[in-house]
């Protein structure tokens, strides 16, 4: 199993994070922070596709909490249906691991004719069209994966959160410390990956139906978790905001449904727990995901984390779950069947 490329990529994430943080320099953001403070931008638009777009979700939340007008929208919707949201005074923030996916190229073409106030890129390829077109490029600084995004997603999560906080004028020291702690936590968790796989096979198996629920920054893990379970294990999973789940999908809850519920941030953890307990009472197999498991609650363990480290830690058990589900189904974890690493067709 350890020879599997996807699993090796998962296990390499702490080292990739540590290398990236040692090299990261956000000083280039200072003029943009000042311009934002001066009211030179009417909004920040964060956009990307797939895991790249989902990695920006926590950053969007932090910008909103700081009172900054911000829009989080996937690149396809932005170019086809939400173009009017882009103005001459907008700061466009484009996240793309390759910097050359089909939607990103179309967006760059549009921006060349209707330029915004500024464009920031986060990409892993300094030679990509995105990197060349942006006013400022931040680099993911991770070895490119052969298969499902792991290192590049994790690094993107860390950088987008730090960059959003920097744009808000926040002191980054405590947040960098939170990232150092989560790197240690993920490393400790992955050191016993085989134990976690066996437990996941026992607790989750290959469920008949699977839903993943979160709120706030935890939506990054819910959305990306469903994405990679479909990608790496070829299994359909539903990702929803926990509050949205009550607006209809609650009616499908029965003993055939497995639900993973992220505790998430303190502000809404009690609401999420109440939903979990309700799901259990309706007969669902519902599991709690939190760095601090609650006694008596069925749970999937996850790495220790806090603050901006939490979204990074939350994706790790879902990565291993995708490996466990693929293996049980007789599928090579992470092996592409219909797609490739970069989506070149819209």
N, C-alpha and C positions, 0 to 999 in steps of 0.2 A: 504493500500500500504506500509506503513512504517513497517509492519510486514514481508515484503519480505526480505529474507536473503541477497540477492545480493545488494539491495538498502541499507540495514543497513551497509554492508561492505563498500560501496561507501562513506557513510556518516562518517565512522570511520577513513578515511584516514588521515585527519590532525592530529588526536591524535596519530596514528601509526607513522607518520613521526616525530612528536615531541619526542616521546619516543625513537625512533631509534637514532635520532641526539644527544640526551642527553647521550647515551651510546657509540656512535661510537668512535673508536680510530684507527686512520690510521697510528700510529707510526710504526706498524709492516711492513709497506710498505717501510720504509727508505732504507733497504738493496737492495731492488729491484730498487728503484729510483737511487741509487748509481751505481748499476750494469748496469743499462740502460745508465747512464751518461758515464760510463767507456767503453761502447761499447761491453759489454759481451753478449748482445742479438742482434740477427740479425733482429728480428721482434717481434711484439706482435700479437698474433692471438686471437681475441675475438669470442667466439662461445656459442651458446645456441639454444634452440628451442622455438617457439611460442613467448609469451610475454617476456620470459626471454631473448631470443636472441634479440628481438626488443629493449629491455631496454638498450642494450649495444650500440645502434647506435650512440647516441650523444657522448659517450665516445670515440668511434672510430674516429668521426669527430675531436674531440679535440686533439687526439694523432696525427692525420695527420697534423693538423694545426700547431702543435709544431715541425713538421719535423721528427716525429718518424715513421718508417716503420710499418704499422699496416694493418691487414686484418680482415674484419668482414665477417663471413661466418657461415651459420647455421650448426649445429652439424652433421646432416645427410649428407650434401654435403661434409663436412670436412672428415668424415670417409670413404666415398665411392668414392669420386672423387677428393678431394683436399689433400690427404695424403702427397703428395710430398712437400706441402707448410710448413709442420712441419719438422723442422730440429733439430739437437742436440743443436743449439744455440737459439732456439725460446723460448719465454715466452708465454705459453698457458694460457688464461684466460677463464675459463668455468663458465657460469652463468646458474644456474638451481635451481629453488625454492625448488624442492624436493630433488635434488641431487641424484636421482635414476631413472630418465626416461630412456627409452630403448636406445636412442642414446648416452646419457652420459655414460651409463655402457659400451657400445661398445667402445667408445672413451677411457675410462679408461683402458680397456683391451689392446687396441692398445698401449697406452702410457706406459704401464707396460713392454712392449717388446722393445719399441723404445722411451725411456724417453727424453723429451726436457730439456732445460737448467733449466726450472722451470715451475711449474704449480700453478696458483692462482685460487681459487674457490670463488664464491659468491653463497651461498645457505642459506636456512632457517632451515636446519636440521643438527645440529652438529654431529649426529650419522649416517649420510648418507654415502654411499660409496664414493661420491665425496669429502666430508669434510675429510674423513679419508685418501684419496689418495693424496690430494693436499699438496704442500709445505707450502702454506699459505691459510687460509680460512677466508674470511670476511663473516659476518652473516647478513642476511636481517633483522632479529630481528623483525618479525611481526607475529601476531596471524594468523595461517593458515586459509584460507577461506574454506568454504564448497563448494563453487561454483566458478564462474569466478574470475580470479586473479584481485585484486584491491590493497589492502594494500601491498602485496608482490611485485607487479609490481611497485607501486609508490616508495617504499623504494629502490628497485633495481635501478630505474632510478637515485635517489639521490646518492646512494652509488657509482655506476659505474662512474658517472660524477666526483664526488669528488676524487675517487681513480685514475682516469685517470689524473686529474689535479695534484694530488700529485706525480704521476709517472713522470710528466713533470717538477717537481720541482717548481710548482706554489704556490704562497701565497694563502692559502685557505680562509683567513678571509673574503674578499668581497663575495666569493661564498657561504660561510656559511650564511652570511647576506642575500643574495638573496634567500636562501632556507627558512630562517626565515620569510621573507616577503611573499613568496609564500604560506607557511603554513597558514598565516593569510588570504591571499587572497582566498585560496580554502575554508577555514572555513567560510568566509563571503559569498562566492558564494553558498555553500551548505546549508547555513542557510535558504535560500529561494528556496530550491530545487523544491518545488511544483510549484512555479511560472515559473521556467525554464522548467519544464515538460510540462506545459500547452502551453507555447510559442513554444516549439519544436513540439508539436502536431499540432499547427497551421501553423508553418513555413515549417516543413518537412513532417509531417504526416507519412504515410507509402508509400514512393516513389516507382514508378515503377522500377527505376534503380538508384543506388547510387554510386558515386565515391568520394574518399577522397584524396586530393592532398596536398603535402608538399615538402619541400626541406630541406637539412641539418638536424640538430637535430630534426626538426619537423617530419621527416620521422618516428620517434619512435611512435608518436601519430597517424599518418596516417595508418601505418601498424597494430598497436595494436588496433586502432579504428575499422578497418575493421574486424579484428579477433574477437573482443568481440561482435560486432554487429551480426556476424554469430553465435557466441557461445551463447550469451544471448538472442537474438531476432530471431535466426534461419533465418536470412535474408542475402543474398549474397551482399557484398559490395566490390568494386574495390578500392584498394589502389595503388597509383602510385606517383612517383616523378613528380612534376608539369611540368618540362621540358620534361620528357618522354611522358606526356600526349599529347603533340603536335605532337609526332612522330607516328601518326596513330589513336589513340583513339579519337582525336579531331573530326574525321569524324562521330562519333556516336552521337554527341551532337545535341539534339533537345528538344522539350518541355517535353518529357517523362523522361529526365535525371535530377537528382538533384546532384549538385556538391558542396562539402564542401572544401574550399580552406583556408589553414593556411597561415597567413601573415608571420610567422616565423621570422628569423633573419633579421636584417636591410639590410644585404648585398644583399638579393634577394627579399625583400618585394615588391619592385616596379615591378619586373618581375611577381610576383604572382598576384599583383593587376591588371596588364595589362591583364593577362589571365582571371581573374575573369570577368572583364568588357567585354572581348571578348565572354566569355561563355554566359553572359546575352544577348548580342546582337544577339547571335544565337538562343535564345529562351529557354536556359536551366534555371532551378531554381538554381542559384548559390549563395552561402552564404559565407561570409567572417568571419574568426575566428581570432580575435586579441584582446589583452588586451586593445587596444585603437581603438574602432570602428571608421570608417571613415563616416562622414556625407554623407547621400545619398546612401550608400552601404547597401544592404540587408545583415544581419549578424546574427550569433548565438553568444550570449554573452559567455564570458569565464572569469575565475578568473584573477585578476591582477597579473602580473608576469614579471620578467626580468631575463636576464642572464641564469644561469643553472636552474632557477626555471621555465622557460618557458615550457620545455617539460613536466614537471609535471602538469602545469596548462592546457596544451592543451588536455590532455586525459580526463579531467573531463567532459566537455560537451558531449563528445562522449559516456562516460559511461552512463550519464543520457539519452542521445538519445537512447541508446540500451534499456533502461528501457521503455521509451515512445513508441518505436516501438513495443516492445514485448506486452505491455499492449494493444495497439490499435489492435494488431493482435489476442488478446485473449490468449496469451502465458504467462505462469508464467516466469517473467524475471529471466534469469540465471539458470533455471532448466535444468540439463543435461538430454539428451535423449539417446545419443549413446556413450558418453564418460564418463570419470571420472576426478577427480582432477589431477591425475598423469597418464601420458601416458606410459604404460608399454610394449606396443607392437610396434615394428618398422614396 
